[in-house]
C-alpha cells in the first residue's frame, strides 16, 4: 500500500537575523558587553534571532532598576478608594 506524503514547503531564511535586547527598568537595552548568542530553531538548525547574553553588569542594572521600582511603590490599576472599601 503506497502512501502519499505532501512535500514540506521550503522556508527561506531571513535576510538578516534580528537582535533581541533586554527589558531593564522599562526600557529595551543592549547588553553592557555587547555580546549575543544565536537562538537556533530545531526545525531547520538555523538562527531565528540573536539573544542578548547577560553579564553580571546587566544583572546589577536589572536588580538596581527593580529595587528603585520597589522603593517608589507598586502602581495599581485599582483606585485607592476601591482598596479602602
C-alpha positions as CSV (number, residue, x, y, z in Angstrom):
1,X,0.0,0.0,0.0
2,X,1.5,3.3,-1.1
3,X,1.0,6.4,0.9
4,X,1.2,9.9,-0.5
5,X,3.2,12.5,1.5
6,X,3.0,16.1,0.8
7,X,6.2,17.9,0.3
8,X,7.1,20.3,3.1
9,X,7.1,23.9,2.0
10,X,10.5,25.4,1.7
11,X,11.0,28.2,4.1
12,X,13.5,30.9,3.0
13,X,15.9,32.0,5.7
14,X,15.6,35.6,6.8
15,X,17.9,38.1,5.1
16,X,19.2,39.3,8.4
17,X,18.8,37.9,11.9
18,X,17.2,40.3,14.4
19,X,19.0,41.1,17.7
20,X,16.8,40.9,20.8
21,X,17.6,43.3,23.6
22,X,16.8,43.1,27.4
23,X,14.0,44.9,29.2
24,X,15.6,46.7,32.2
25,X,13.9,49.5,34.0
26,X,11.1,49.6,31.5
27,X,13.4,50.2,28.6
28,X,14.8,47.9,25.9
29,X,18.6,48.0,26.2
30,X,21.6,46.2,24.6
31,X,23.8,44.1,26.8
32,X,26.6,46.1,28.5
33,X,29.3,43.9,26.9
34,X,27.6,43.8,23.6
35,X,27.5,40.0,23.4
36,X,24.7,38.0,21.8
37,X,24.1,34.3,21.1
38,X,22.2,32.6,18.3
39,X,18.7,31.3,19.1
40,X,18.6,28.1,17.0
41,X,15.4,26.5,15.8
42,X,15.5,22.7,15.9
43,X,13.3,22.6,12.8
44,X,16.0,23.9,10.4
45,X,19.0,24.3,12.6
46,X,19.3,27.9,11.6
47,X,19.4,31.0,13.8
48,X,16.0,32.6,14.3
49,X,17.4,35.6,16.1
50,X,20.2,36.6,18.4
51,X,19.5,36.9,22.1
52,X,21.3,39.3,24.4
53,X,23.9,37.5,26.6
54,X,23.5,39.0,30.0
55,X,26.6,39.6,32.2
56,X,27.0,40.4,35.8
57,X,26.8,44.1,34.9
58,X,23.4,43.6,33.2
59,X,22.1,41.7,36.2
60,X,23.3,44.5,38.5
61,X,21.4,47.0,36.4
62,X,18.2,44.9,36.5
63,X,18.5,44.5,40.2
64,X,19.0,48.2,40.7
65,X,16.0,49.0,38.5
66,X,13.9,46.6,40.4
67,X,14.9,48.0,43.8
68,X,14.2,51.5,42.6
69,X,10.8,50.5,41.4
70,X,10.1,48.8,44.7
71,X,11.1,51.9,46.7
72,X,8.8,54.0,44.5
73,X,5.9,51.7,45.3
74,X,3.9,49.5,43.0
75,X,1.4,51.1,40.8
76,X,-2.0,49.5,40.7
77,X,-5.0,49.8,38.3
78,X,-7.4,49.8,41.3
79,X,-8.3,53.2,42.7
80,X,-7.3,53.8,46.3
81,X,-11.0,54.2,47.1
82,X,-11.7,50.7,45.9
83,X,-8.9,49.3,48.0
84,X,-10.3,51.1,51.1
85,X,-13.8,49.8,50.5
